[in-house]
């Protein structure tokens, strides 16, 4: 993993702040979660996504990920 790769991912995420994304989370042992959220902030080492639960009784969750999670495909993002 090179620093240039992380810089490209960081710039891409920063550019999409405030947009709705579909994220696919690899939870291990063939478990995958697919959720829709909005990119809230992009920090130097991590970025945050506000995810609304499918059930309305649960409050929204703020999830944080590192840019290396995208490179290693721990999460996959697609614009909605």
mmCIF file as gemmi writes it, N, C-alpha and C atoms, coordinates in Angstrom:
data_model
loop_
_atom_site.group_PDB
_atom_site.id
_atom_site.type_symbol
_atom_site.label_atom_id
_atom_site.label_alt_id
_atom_site.label_comp_id
_atom_site.label_asym_id
_atom_site.label_entity_id
_atom_site.label_seq_id
_atom_site.pdbx_PDB_ins_code
_atom_site.Cartn_x
_atom_site.Cartn_y
_atom_site.Cartn_z
_atom_site.occupancy
_atom_site.B_iso_or_equiv
_atom_site.pdbx_formal_charge
_atom_site.auth_seq_id
_atom_site.auth_asym_id
_atom_site.pdbx_PDB_model_num
ATOM 1 N N . UNK Axp A 1 ? 0.85 -1.159 0 1 0 ? 1 A 1
ATOM 2 C CA . UNK Axp A 1 ? 0 0 0 1 0 ? 1 A 1
ATOM 3 C C . UNK Axp A 1 ? 0.907 1.237 0 1 0 ? 1 A 1
ATOM 4 N N . UNK Axp A 2 ? 0.737 2.057 -0.993 1 0 ? 2 A 1
ATOM 5 C CA . UNK Axp A 2 ? 1.584 3.237 -1.111 1 0 ? 2 A 1
ATOM 6 C C . UNK Axp A 2 ? 0.848 4.478 -0.635 1 0 ? 2 A 1
ATOM 7 N N . UNK Axp A 3 ? 1.624 5.462 -0.242 1 0 ? 3 A 1
ATOM 8 C CA . UNK Axp A 3 ? 1.047 6.71 0.248 1 0 ? 3 A 1
ATOM 9 C C . UNK Axp A 3 ? 0.256 7.422 -0.855 1 0 ? 3 A 1
ATOM 10 N N . UNK Axp A 4 ? 0.689 7.268 -2.113 1 0 ? 4 A 1
ATOM 11 C CA . UNK Axp A 4 ? -0.017 7.907 -3.231 1 0 ? 4 A 1
ATOM 12 C C . UNK Axp A 4 ? -1.423 7.336 -3.373 1 0 ? 4 A 1
ATOM 13 N N . UNK Axp A 5 ? -1.584 6.023 -3.148 1 0 ? 5 A 1
ATOM 14 C CA . UNK Axp A 5 ? -2.908 5.393 -3.225 1 0 ? 5 A 1
ATOM 15 C C . UNK Axp A 5 ? -3.838 5.963 -2.152 1 0 ? 5 A 1
ATOM 16 N N . UNK Axp A 6 ? -3.341 6.092 -0.95 1 0 ? 6 A 1
ATOM 17 C CA . UNK Axp A 6 ? -4.145 6.62 0.149 1 0 ? 6 A 1
ATOM 18 C C . UNK Axp A 6 ? -4.51 8.08 -0.132 1 0 ? 6 A 1
ATOM 19 N N . UNK Axp A 7 ? -3.6 8.841 -0.701 1 0 ? 7 A 1
ATOM 20 C CA . UNK Axp A 7 ? -3.882 10.24 -1.024 1 0 ? 7 A 1
ATOM 21 C C . UNK Axp A 7 ? -4.988 10.359 -2.063 1 0 ? 7 A 1
ATOM 22 N N . UNK Axp A 8 ? -4.991 9.467 -3.042 1 0 ? 8 A 1
ATOM 23 C CA . UNK Axp A 8 ? -6.046 9.478 -4.066 1 0 ? 8 A 1
ATOM 24 C C . UNK Axp A 8 ? -7.401 9.152 -3.456 1 0 ? 8 A 1
ATOM 25 N N . UNK Axp A 9 ? -7.438 8.146 -2.593 1 0 ? 9 A 1
ATOM 26 C CA . UNK Axp A 9 ? -8.688 7.754 -1.938 1 0 ? 9 A 1
ATOM 27 C C . UNK Axp A 9 ? -9.167 8.881 -1.029 1 0 ? 9 A 1
ATOM 28 N N . UNK Axp A 10 ? -8.256 9.499 -0.286 1 0 ? 10 A 1
ATOM 29 C CA . UNK Axp A 10 ? -8.613 10.603 0.618 1 0 ? 10 A 1
ATOM 30 C C . UNK Axp A 10 ? -9.219 11.762 -0.179 1 0 ? 10 A 1
ATOM 31 N N . UNK Axp A 11 ? -8.618 12.104 -1.313 1 0 ? 11 A 1
ATOM 32 C CA . UNK Axp A 11 ? -9.127 13.199 -2.145 1 0 ? 11 A 1
ATOM 33 C C . UNK Axp A 11 ? -10.504 12.851 -2.713 1 0 ? 11 A 1
ATOM 34 N N . UNK Axp A 12 ? -10.689 11.603 -3.111 1 0 ? 12 A 1
ATOM 35 C CA . UNK Axp A 12 ? -11.969 11.162 -3.663 1 0 ? 12 A 1
ATOM 36 C C . UNK Axp A 12 ? -13.085 11.228 -2.618 1 0 ? 12 A 1
ATOM 37 N N . UNK Axp A 13 ? -12.802 10.765 -1.414 1 0 ? 13 A 1
ATOM 38 C CA . UNK Axp A 13 ? -13.796 10.799 -0.331 1 0 ? 13 A 1
ATOM 39 C C . UNK Axp A 13 ? -14.098 12.242 0.055 1 0 ? 13 A 1
ATOM 40 N N . UNK Axp A 14 ? -13.056 13.057 0.158 1 0 ? 14 A 1
ATOM 41 C CA . UNK Axp A 14 ? -13.247 14.46 0.532 1 0 ? 14 A 1
ATOM 42 C C . UNK Axp A 14 ? -14.122 15.188 -0.492 1 0 ? 14 A 1
ATOM 43 N N . UNK Axp A 15 ? -13.964 14.853 -1.745 1 0 ? 15 A 1
ATOM 44 C CA . UNK Axp A 15 ? -14.744 15.464 -2.819 1 0 ? 15 A 1
ATOM 45 C C . UNK Axp A 15 ? -16.22 15.078 -2.746 1 0 ? 15 A 1
ATOM 46 N N . UNK Axp A 16 ? -16.524 13.911 -2.197 1 0 ? 16 A 1
ATOM 47 C CA . UNK Axp A 16 ? -17.895 13.404 -2.142 1 0 ? 16 A 1
ATOM 48 C C . UNK Axp A 16 ? -18.586 13.668 -0.805 1 0 ? 16 A 1
ATOM 49 N N . UNK Axp A 17 ? -18.014 14.52 0.022 1 0 ? 17 A 1
ATOM 50 C CA . UNK Axp A 17 ? -18.627 14.851 1.312 1 0 ? 17 A 1
ATOM 51 C C . UNK Axp A 17 ? -20.031 15.393 1.117 1 0 ? 17 A 1
ATOM 52 N N . UNK Axp A 18 ? -20.963 14.911 1.933 1 0 ? 18 A 1
ATOM 53 C CA . UNK Axp A 18 ? -22.343 15.367 1.864 1 0 ? 18 A 1
ATOM 54 C C . UNK Axp A 18 ? -23.195 14.584 0.88 1 0 ? 18 A 1
ATOM 55 N N . UNK Axp A 19 ? -22.597 13.686 0.131 1 0 ? 19 A 1
ATOM 56 C CA . UNK Axp A 19 ? -23.352 12.897 -0.839 1 0 ? 19 A 1
ATOM 57 C C . UNK Axp A 19 ? -23.782 11.565 -0.245 1 0 ? 19 A 1
ATOM 58 N N . UNK Axp A 20 ? -24.858 11.045 -0.797 1 0 ? 20 A 1
ATOM 59 C CA . UNK Axp A 20 ? -25.401 9.767 -0.361 1 0 ? 20 A 1
ATOM 60 C C . UNK Axp A 20 ? -24.617 8.636 -1.032 1 0 ? 20 A 1
ATOM 61 N N . UNK Axp A 21 ? -24.217 7.635 -0.24 1 0 ? 21 A 1
ATOM 62 C CA . UNK Axp A 21 ? -23.464 6.495 -0.755 1 0 ? 21 A 1
ATOM 63 C C . UNK Axp A 21 ? -24.071 5.186 -0.261 1 0 ? 21 A 1
ATOM 64 N N . UNK Axp A 22 ? -23.831 4.15 -1.009 1 0 ? 22 A 1
ATOM 65 C CA . UNK Axp A 22 ? -24.204 2.798 -0.619 1 0 ? 22 A 1
ATOM 66 C C . UNK Axp A 22 ? -22.913 2.101 -0.228 1 0 ? 22 A 1
ATOM 67 N N . UNK Axp A 23 ? -22.843 1.604 1.007 1 0 ? 23 A 1
ATOM 68 C CA . UNK Axp A 23 ? -21.613 0.951 1.454 1 0 ? 23 A 1
ATOM 69 C C . UNK Axp A 23 ? -21.871 -0.529 1.692 1 0 ? 23 A 1
ATOM 70 N N . UNK Axp A 24 ? -20.877 -1.311 1.327 1 0 ? 24 A 1
ATOM 71 C CA . UNK Axp A 24 ? -20.92 -2.749 1.546 1 0 ? 24 A 1
ATOM 72 C C . UNK Axp A 24 ? -19.787 -3.071 2.508 1 0 ? 24 A 1
ATOM 73 N N . UNK Axp A 25 ? -20.15 -3.538 3.705 1 0 ? 25 A 1
ATOM 74 C CA . UNK Axp A 25 ? -19.187 -3.827 4.761 1 0 ? 25 A 1
ATOM 75 C C . UNK Axp A 25 ? -18.894 -5.315 4.821 1 0 ? 25 A 1
ATOM 76 N N . UNK Axp A 26 ? -17.628 -5.669 4.776 1 0 ? 26 A 1
ATOM 77 C CA . UNK Axp A 26 ? -17.211 -7.06 4.912 1 0 ? 26 A 1
ATOM 78 C C . UNK Axp A 26 ? -16.987 -7.339 6.387 1 0 ? 26 A 1
ATOM 79 N N . UNK Axp A 27 ? -17.879 -8.115 6.988 1 0 ? 27 A 1
ATOM 80 C CA . UNK Axp A 27 ? -17.814 -8.399 8.427 1 0 ? 27 A 1
ATOM 81 C C . UNK Axp A 27 ? -17.043 -9.683 8.745 1 0 ? 27 A 1
ATOM 82 N N . UNK Axp A 28 ? -16.529 -10.358 7.731 1 0 ? 28 A 1
ATOM 83 C CA . UNK Axp A 28 ? -15.777 -11.588 7.951 1 0 ? 28 A 1
ATOM 84 C C . UNK Axp A 28 ? -16.676 -12.808 7.935 1 0 ? 28 A 1
ATOM 85 N N . UNK Axp A 29 ? -16.075 -13.959 7.684 1 0 ? 29 A 1
ATOM 86 C CA . UNK Axp A 29 ? -16.801 -15.236 7.632 1 0 ? 29 A 1
ATOM 87 C C . UNK Axp A 29 ? -18.028 -15.167 6.727 1 0 ? 29 A 1
ATOM 88 N N . UNK Axp A 30 ? -17.825 -14.599 5.552 1 0 ? 30 A 1
ATOM 89 C CA . UNK Axp A 30 ? -18.866 -14.489 4.521 1 0 ? 30 A 1
ATOM 90 C C . UNK Axp A 30 ? -20.087 -13.689 4.967 1 0 ? 30 A 1
ATOM 91 N N . UNK Axp A 31 ? -19.897 -12.775 5.903 1 0 ? 31 A 1
ATOM 92 C CA . UNK Axp A 31 ? -20.981 -11.898 6.345 1 0 ? 31 A 1
ATOM 93 C C . UNK Axp A 31 ? -20.77 -10.525 5.71 1 0 ? 31 A 1
ATOM 94 N N . UNK Axp A 32 ? -21.806 -10.025 5.043 1 0 ? 32 A 1
ATOM 95 C CA . UNK Axp A 32 ? -21.732 -8.738 4.367 1 0 ? 32 A 1
ATOM 96 C C . UNK Axp A 32 ? -22.95 -7.911 4.75 1 0 ? 32 A 1
ATOM 97 N N . UNK Axp A 33 ? -22.719 -6.661 5.148 1 0 ? 33 A 1
ATOM 98 C CA . UNK Axp A 33 ? -23.805 -5.716 5.438 1 0 ? 33 A 1
ATOM 99 C C . UNK Axp A 33 ? -23.823 -4.667 4.343 1 0 ? 33 A 1
ATOM 100 N N . UNK Axp A 34 ? -25.006 -4.348 3.844 1 0 ? 34 A 1
ATOM 101 C CA . UNK Axp A 34 ? -25.161 -3.287 2.859 1 0 ? 34 A 1
ATOM 102 C C . UNK Axp A 34 ? -26.04 -2.22 3.49 1 0 ? 34 A 1
ATOM 103 N N . UNK Axp A 35 ? -25.511 -0.979 3.539 1 0 ? 35 A 1
ATOM 104 C CA . UNK Axp A 35 ? -26.232 0.115 4.164 1 0 ? 35 A 1
ATOM 105 C C . UNK Axp A 35 ? -26.092 1.37 3.313 1 0 ? 35 A 1
ATOM 106 N N . UNK Axp A 36 ? -27.056 2.268 3.49 1 0 ? 36 A 1
ATOM 107 C CA . UNK Axp A 36 ? -27.021 3.55 2.786 1 0 ? 36 A 1
ATOM 108 C C . UNK Axp A 36 ? -26.754 4.64 3.796 1 0 ? 36 A 1
ATOM 109 N N . UNK Axp A 37 ? -25.884 5.578 3.431 1 0 ? 37 A 1
ATOM 110 C CA . UNK Axp A 37 ? -25.558 6.66 4.345 1 0 ? 37 A 1
ATOM 111 C C . UNK Axp A 37 ? -25.051 7.879 3.614 1 0 ? 37 A 1
ATOM 112 N N . UNK Axp A 38 ? -24.647 8.873 4.391 1 0 ? 38 A 1
ATOM 113 C CA . UNK Axp A 38 ? -24.138 10.128 3.855 1 0 ? 38 A 1
ATOM 114 C C . UNK Axp A 38 ? -22.744 10.361 4.435 1 0 ? 38 A 1
ATOM 115 N N . UNK Axp A 39 ? -21.79 10.696 3.579 1 0 ? 39 A 1
ATOM 116 C CA . UNK Axp A 39 ? -20.436 10.989 4.038 1 0 ? 39 A 1
ATOM 117 C C . UNK Axp A 39 ? -20.479 12.314 4.794 1 0 ? 39 A 1
ATOM 118 N N . UNK Axp A 40 ? -20.152 12.277 6.075 1 0 ? 40 A 1
ATOM 119 C CA . UNK Axp A 40 ? -20.235 13.463 6.918 1 0 ? 40 A 1
ATOM 120 C C . UNK Axp A 40 ? -18.96 14.295 6.861 1 0 ? 40 A 1
ATOM 121 N N . UNK Axp A 41 ? -17.835 13.691 7.193 1 0 ? 41 A 1
ATOM 122 C CA . UNK Axp A 41 ? -16.561 14.409 7.261 1 0 ? 41 A 1
ATOM 123 C C . UNK Axp A 41 ? -15.429 13.539 6.767 1 0 ? 41 A 1
ATOM 124 N N . UNK Axp A 42 ? -14.368 14.205 6.313 1 0 ? 42 A 1
ATOM 125 C CA . UNK Axp A 42 ? -13.153 13.518 5.895 1 0 ? 42 A 1
ATOM 126 C C . UNK Axp A 42 ? -11.991 14.135 6.677 1 0 ? 42 A 1
ATOM 127 N N . UNK Axp A 43 ? -11.385 13.347 7.52 1 0 ? 43 A 1
ATOM 128 C CA . UNK Axp A 43 ? -10.268 13.777 8.343 1 0 ? 43 A 1
ATOM 129 C C . UNK Axp A 43 ? -8.973 13.229 7.737 1 0 ? 43 A 1
ATOM 130 N N . UNK Axp A 44 ? -7.812 13.613 8.243 1 0 ? 44 A 1
ATOM 131 C CA . UNK Axp A 44 ? -6.553 13.127 7.659 1 0 ? 44 A 1
ATOM 132 C C . UNK Axp A 44 ? -6.382 11.602 7.663 1 0 ? 44 A 1
ATOM 133 N N . UNK Axp A 45 ? -6.894 10.921 8.691 1 0 ? 45 A 1
ATOM 134 C CA . UNK Axp A 45 ? -6.703 9.467 8.77 1 0 ? 45 A 1
ATOM 135 C C . UNK Axp A 45 ? -7.975 8.659 8.588 1 0 ? 45 A 1
ATOM 136 N N . UNK Axp A 46 ? -9.123 9.26 8.841 1 0 ? 46 A 1
ATOM 137 C CA . UNK Axp A 46 ? -10.397 8.546 8.771 1 0 ? 46 A 1
ATOM 138 C C . UNK Axp A 46 ? -11.463 9.426 8.129 1 0 ? 46 A 1
ATOM 139 N N . UNK Axp A 47 ? -12.585 8.797 7.775 1 0 ? 47 A 1
ATOM 140 C CA . UNK Axp A 47 ? -13.762 9.528 7.322 1 0 ? 47 A 1
ATOM 141 C C . UNK Axp A 47 ? -14.977 8.92 7.996 1 0 ? 47 A 1
ATOM 142 N N . UNK Axp A 48 ? -16.049 9.708 8.114 1 0 ? 48 A 1
ATOM 143 C CA . UNK Axp A 48 ? -17.244 9.257 8.814 1 0 ? 48 A 1
ATOM 144 C C . UNK Axp A 48 ? -18.438 9.236 7.872 1 0 ? 48 A 1
ATOM 145 N N . UNK Axp A 49 ? -19.319 8.254 8.112 1 0 ? 49 A 1
ATOM 146 C CA . UNK Axp A 49 ? -20.545 8.098 7.331 1 0 ? 49 A 1
ATOM 147 C C . UNK Axp A 49 ? -21.701 7.976 8.315 1 0 ? 49 A 1
ATOM 148 N N . UNK Axp A 50 ? -22.749 8.782 8.119 1 0 ? 50 A 1
ATOM 149 C CA . UNK Axp A 50 ? -23.949 8.721 8.939 1 0 ? 50 A 1
ATOM 150 C C . UNK Axp A 50 ? -24.915 7.747 8.281 1 0 ? 50 A 1
ATOM 151 N N . UNK Axp A 51 ? -25.201 6.645 8.971 1 0 ? 51 A 1
ATOM 152 C CA . UNK Axp A 51 ? -26.037 5.573 8.427 1 0 ? 51 A 1
ATOM 153 C C . UNK Axp A 51 ? -27.359 5.556 9.172 1 0 ? 51 A 1
ATOM 154 N N . UNK Axp A 52 ? -28.444 5.602 8.424 1 0 ? 52 A 1
ATOM 155 C CA . UNK Axp A 52 ? -29.78 5.518 9.006 1 0 ? 52 A 1
ATOM 156 C C . UNK Axp A 52 ? -30.225 4.062 8.971 1 0 ? 52 A 1
ATOM 157 N N . UNK Axp A 53 ? -30.709 3.574 10.097 1 0 ? 53 A 1
ATOM 158 C CA . UNK Axp A 53 ? -31.142 2.183 10.202 1 0 ? 53 A 1
ATOM 159 C C . UNK Axp A 53 ? -32.441 1.976 9.416 1 0 ? 53 A 1
ATOM 160 N N . UNK Axp A 54 ? -32.617 0.79 8.886 1 0 ? 54 A 1
ATOM 161 C CA . UNK Axp A 54 ? -33.827 0.469 8.123 1 0 ? 54 A 1
ATOM 162 C C . UNK Axp A 54 ? -35.068 0.554 9.011 1 0 ? 54 A 1
ATOM 163 N N . UNK Axp A 55 ? -34.889 0.202 10.283 1 0 ? 55 A 1
ATOM 164 C CA . UNK Axp A 55 ? -36.003 0.333 11.237 1 0 ? 55 A 1
ATOM 165 C C . UNK Axp A 55 ? -35.981 1.745 11.802 1 0 ? 55 A 1
ATOM 166 N N . UNK Axp A 56 ? -37.102 2.408 11.746 1 0 ? 56 A 1
ATOM 167 C CA . UNK Axp A 56 ? -37.169 3.816 12.14 1 0 ? 56 A 1
ATOM 168 C C . UNK Axp A 56 ? -37.022 4.04 13.645 1 0 ? 56 A 1
ATOM 169 N N . UNK Axp A 57 ? -37.194 3.001 14.462 1 0 ? 57 A 1
ATOM 170 C CA . UNK Axp A 57 ? -37.109 3.225 15.907 1 0 ? 57 A 1
ATOM 171 C C . UNK Axp A 57 ? -35.66 3.382 16.383 1 0 ? 57 A 1
ATOM 172 N N . UNK Axp A 58 ? -34.687 2.964 15.591 1 0 ? 58 A 1
ATOM 173 C CA . UNK Axp A 58 ? -33.281 3.103 15.969 1 0 ? 58 A 1
ATOM 174 C C . UNK Axp A 58 ? -32.725 4.433 15.466 1 0 ? 58 A 1
ATOM 175 N N . UNK Axp A 59 ? -31.913 5.114 16.277 1 0 ? 59 A 1
ATOM 176 C CA . UNK Axp A 59 ? -31.331 6.389 15.828 1 0 ? 59 A 1
ATOM 177 C C . UNK Axp A 59 ? -30.231 6.138 14.789 1 0 ? 59 A 1
ATOM 178 N N . UNK Axp A 60 ? -29.898 7.158 13.989 1 0 ? 60 A 1
ATOM 179 C CA . UNK Axp A 60 ? -28.814 7.007 13.01 1 0 ? 60 A 1
ATOM 180 C C . UNK Axp A 60 ? -27.484 6.745 13.711 1 0 ? 60 A 1
ATOM 181 N N . UNK Axp A 61 ? -26.594 6.025 13.029 1 0 ? 61 A 1
ATOM 182 C CA . UNK Axp A 61 ? -25.279 5.703 13.573 1 0 ? 61 A 1
ATOM 183 C C . UNK Axp A 61 ? -24.22 6.438 12.782 1 0 ? 61 A 1
ATOM 184 N N . UNK Axp A 62 ? -23.181 6.885 13.462 1 0 ? 62 A 1
ATOM 185 C CA . UNK Axp A 62 ? -22.039 7.505 12.812 1 0 ? 62 A 1
ATOM 186 C C . UNK Axp A 62 ? -20.917 6.479 12.796 1 0 ? 62 A 1
ATOM 187 N N . UNK Axp A 63 ? -20.572 5.995 11.6 1 0 ? 63 A 1
ATOM 188 C CA . UNK Axp A 63 ? -19.518 4.994 11.44 1 0 ? 63 A 1
ATOM 189 C C . UNK Axp A 63 ? -18.255 5.673 10.932 1 0 ? 63 A 1
ATOM 190 N N . UNK Axp A 64 ? -17.1 5.207 11.398 1 0 ? 64 A 1
ATOM 191 C CA . UNK Axp A 64 ? -15.84 5.762 10.907 1 0 ? 64 A 1
ATOM 192 C C . UNK Axp A 64 ? -15.013 4.648 10.278 1 0 ? 64 A 1
ATOM 193 N N . UNK Axp A 65 ? -14.313 5.026 9.218 1 0 ? 65 A 1
ATOM 194 C CA . UNK Axp A 65 ? -13.479 4.084 8.47 1 0 ? 65 A 1
ATOM 195 C C . UNK Axp A 65 ? -12.163 4.758 8.125 1 0 ? 65 A 1
ATOM 196 N N . UNK Axp A 66 ? -11.133 3.955 7.968 1 0 ? 66 A 1
ATOM 197 C CA . UNK Axp A 66 ? -9.861 4.5 7.497 1 0 ? 66 A 1
ATOM 198 C C . UNK Axp A 66 ? -9.826 4.386 5.972 1 0 ? 66 A 1
ATOM 199 N N . UNK Axp A 67 ? -8.977 5.171 5.352 1 0 ? 67 A 1
ATOM 200 C CA . UNK Axp A 67 ? -8.873 5.146 3.9 1 0 ? 67 A 1
ATOM 201 C C . UNK Axp A 67 ? -8.292 3.815 3.414 1 0 ? 67 A 1
ATOM 202 N N . UNK Axp A 68 ? -7.499 3.181 4.254 1 0 ? 68 A 1
ATOM 203 C CA . UNK Axp A 68 ? -6.946 1.877 3.878 1 0 ? 68 A 1
ATOM 204 C C . UNK Axp A 68 ? -8.024 0.795 3.834 1 0 ? 68 A 1
ATOM 205 N N . UNK Axp A 69 ? -9.165 1.007 4.518 1 0 ? 69 A 1
ATOM 206 C CA . UNK Axp A 69 ? -10.277 0.053 4.436 1 0 ? 69 A 1
ATOM 207 C C . UNK Axp A 69 ? -10.812 -0.031 3.013 1 0 ? 69 A 1
ATOM 208 N N . UNK Axp A 70 ? -10.787 1.076 2.289 1 0 ? 70 A 1
ATOM 209 C CA . UNK Axp A 70 ? -11.24 1.059 0.898 1 0 ? 70 A 1
ATOM 210 C C . UNK Axp A 70 ? -10.224 0.343 0.018 1 0 ? 70 A 1
ATOM 211 N N . UNK Axp A 71 ? -8.944 0.609 0.252 1 0 ? 71 A 1
ATOM 212 C CA . UNK Axp A 71 ? -7.894 -0.009 -0.561 1 0 ? 71 A 1
ATOM 213 C C . UNK Axp A 71 ? -7.868 -1.517 -0.354 1 0 ? 71 A 1
ATOM 214 N N . UNK Axp A 72 ? -8.045 -1.962 0.88 1 0 ? 72 A 1
ATOM 215 C CA . UNK Axp A 72 ? -8.022 -3.401 1.177 1 0 ? 72 A 1
ATOM 216 C C . UNK Axp A 72 ? -9.371 -4.066 0.955 1 0 ? 72 A 1
ATOM 217 N N . UNK Axp A 73 ? -10.354 -3.286 0.523 1 0 ? 73 A 1
ATOM 218 C CA . UNK Axp A 73 ? -11.704 -3.764 0.211 1 0 ? 73 A 1
ATOM 219 C C . UNK Axp A 73 ? -12.456 -4.313 1.438 1 0 ? 73 A 1
ATOM 220 N N . UNK Axp A 74 ? -12.144 -3.765 2.606 1 0 ? 74 A 1
ATOM 221 C CA . UNK Axp A 74 ? -12.943 -4.072 3.791 1 0 ? 74 A 1
ATOM 222 C C . UNK Axp A 74 ? -14.333 -3.455 3.638 1 0 ? 74 A 1
ATOM 223 N N . UNK Axp A 75 ? -14.366 -2.281 2.973 1 0 ? 75 A 1
ATOM 224 C CA . UNK Axp A 75 ? -15.648 -1.667 2.617 1 0 ? 75 A 1
ATOM 225 C C . UNK Axp A 75 ? -15.592 -1.29 1.141 1 0 ? 75 A 1
ATOM 226 N N . UNK Axp A 76 ? -16.742 -1.242 0.524 1 0 ? 76 A 1
ATOM 227 C CA . UNK Axp A 76 ? -16.866 -0.787 -0.862 1 0 ? 76 A 1
ATOM 228 C C . UNK Axp A 76 ? -17.956 0.264 -0.886 1 0 ? 76 A 1
ATOM 229 N N . UNK Axp A 77 ? -17.705 1.348 -1.605 1 0 ? 77 A 1
ATOM 230 C CA . UNK Axp A 77 ? -18.669 2.452 -1.666 1 0 ? 77 A 1
ATOM 231 C C . UNK Axp A 77 ? -19.092 2.702 -3.108 1 0 ? 77 A 1
ATOM 232 N N . UNK Axp A 78 ? -20.371 3.072 -3.233 1 0 ? 78 A 1
ATOM 233 C CA . UNK Axp A 78 ? -20.923 3.42 -4.535 1 0 ? 78 A 1
ATOM 234 C C . UNK Axp A 78 ? -21.847 4.609 -4.329 1 0 ? 78 A 1
ATOM 235 N N . UNK Axp A 79 ? -21.75 5.607 -5.194 1 0 ? 79 A 1
ATOM 236 C CA . UNK Axp A 79 ? -22.643 6.764 -5.096 1 0 ? 79 A 1
ATOM 237 C C . UNK Axp A 79 ? -24.059 6.365 -5.407 1 0 ? 79 A 1
ATOM 238 N N . UNK Axp A 80 ? -25.021 6.939 -4.691 1 0 ? 80 A 1
ATOM 239 C CA . UNK Axp A 80 ? -26.449 6.668 -4.948 1 0 ? 80 A 1
ATOM 240 C C . UNK Axp A 80 ? -27.016 7.695 -5.898 1 0 ? 80 A 1
